[in-house]
């Protein structure tokens, strides 16, 4: 939207240029202050950062899959014979049925 009454302050701000010189060690001092304010990470943060490196992620995921396969092989599911499976499915006292709140 075009304004017919221009504000004099807008013109002054458009022409204004700061005339400030920064000290020669300004940037170094800023980074020194930032480093002084930085909190040292704790053990959990450092370990998390270490684990989340790309090469380590592959190793961690491979180890997790390997351990899951080993667990599955060494702890097979308990198979029910057909008679026990049927009784479990119709028993109102089975723990699975009781947890659902069925009478």
N, C-alpha and C positions, 0 to 999 in steps of 0.2 A: 504494500500500500504506500503510495507516495504522499508525503506530508508537505503542504504548502508553507508551513512555518518551521523552517529548520531551527534546531536548537543550537545555540552558540557553543554549548558545552561539547556537543558532538564534534564540531569543527576543531575545537581546542584539543580534544582527546585524539583526533585523527592526526594532528600535527605534532603531538608530544613525542619526544624521544628521550629516554632516560640517559642521563650523563653520569653514570656511575661506573667506576673502574673496579674490577674485582681484584683482590690481593693475589699475588702470584701463586700462593699455596692454597687457594680457595678449594679447588677440587680435592686435593689430598686431605685437607681438613674435613671436608664433608664425608669422604669415605672413611676417615678415621672415626668420626662420630657414629656413623652407621655401624661400623664394626664393633665399636664399644657398646652399642645398644643391643646388638644381636645376642640372643640367649643361646648358650651352648645346648645342643640337643641332648636329650637323655638317652639312656641305653635302648629303650624301645624305639625311639625315633631313628637312632643310628642303625639298629638292626633292621628295621623296616626299610630304610633307604638302601641298605646293603642287599636285602632280598629282592628289591624291586628293580635291580639292574637287569637289562634285557637278557644277558647271558645267564644270569642266575635264575631268572624266571623260568627259562627252559629246563634247567636242572631241577628246580623245585617241582614243576609240573610233571616231569618225567618220574621223579621219585614218588610223587603222590599217586600217579597211575600204577606204578610198579607195586607200591605197598597195597593199593586196593586190590590188585589182581592176586597178590600173595595171600591177602586176608580172605578173599573169596575162595581160593583153592583150599586153604587150610581150615576154613570154617564153612563147610557146605550147609545149605539149609536142611532142616530136619524134615524129611519126607514123611507124610502120614499115609498109612494104608487106607484104602477106600472106606473101610468100616469106621475107622476113627475120624476120617474127614467128614463123613456123613453125620456122625453123632455130634461133632463139633458144630456143624452148620445148623443143626436144629435145636441144640441145647440152649435153653433160656438162661442157664447158669454159666455159660462160657464167658470168660473175661472180656472178649470182644463185644459180645452182646450187652453185657452189663455196662460197659463204658459208653455205649450209645444211648443208654437210658431207656432201653426197651423193657417192657414188663415181662 
